[in-house]
């Protein structure tokens, strides 16, 4: 089974565990039932569809856990330091 198919199957199981029908979850997420079906069957969907469905299932926290916090680059830090006020001598 491919990775997308495995992910889709896990998503389907979660939907069922939360007692949602496809039509209900699709409406809750603001996506079409066809888009949700595609996602559950491991077919490509837009990032927006994926985010909406995961959010509707209560997994929006997963996004912040997936990505590290943004750290300013040395160039950005230098620009910020250059904008600080300096005392007049």
N, C-alpha and C positions, 0 to 999 in steps of 0.2 A: 504494500500500500504506500502510495506517495505521501510526502509530508503534508501537502494541501488536503489530501483526502483524509488523512489522520486528524488534522486540525478540524476539518469540517465535521467529522464523526464525533469528536469531543464536544464541539459546539452543539451538535444535535442532541447529544446526551444531556448536556447542561440545560438546554431549552426544555427538554422533556422533564428533567428533574425539577425545574421551576414551574412545571405544569402549564406551559405555554404551547398553544398550537402555532404552526408556522404563520398563519394569517395574523394572529394576535401579536406575536413578537415583531413581525414585519411592520404592523401599524404602530406599535410602541416605539420602534426604532426609526420610523419615518422612511422605510425603504420598501421596495416592492416585494411581493412574495416570491417572485421569480429570482430577484437578487439574493434573497435569503436562501432559497433552494440551491442556487448556484454555489453559494458559500458553503453550505452544508455538504454539497456533493464534490467539493474540492476543485471547483472551477474558478477561474480568476474573477475577482470583483474589484471595485474601486476601493481605495483606502478609506474613503468616506463611508462606504457601506460597512466595511469591517469595523471602523471606529463606532459607528452608530449602533451596530448590533451588540458589540461588546459593552458599550455604555448602557444599553437597554437591559442587558443581563446583569449589570452591576459590577462590571470589571474595568471601569474607567481608571481605577487606581493602578492597574497593571501597566499603563502607559508610563507613568512617572517612575515606576519601579524598574522598567525596562531600560530607561535611558539615564546615563549619569547626569548630574547637575552640570550646567554650562559653566565653564571656567573661563574667565576673560583671557584673551591671548595677551602675550607680552606687548604687542603693539597697542592693543586697546588700553592696557594699563598705563603705558607711556603717554597716550593721548589724554587719559584722565588726569595724570599727574601734571601734565602741561597746562591743564585748565584750572588748576588750583591757584587761588589768589596768593600773590607773593607780597611780602611787606615792602613798603617803600623805605629806602635807606637814605 
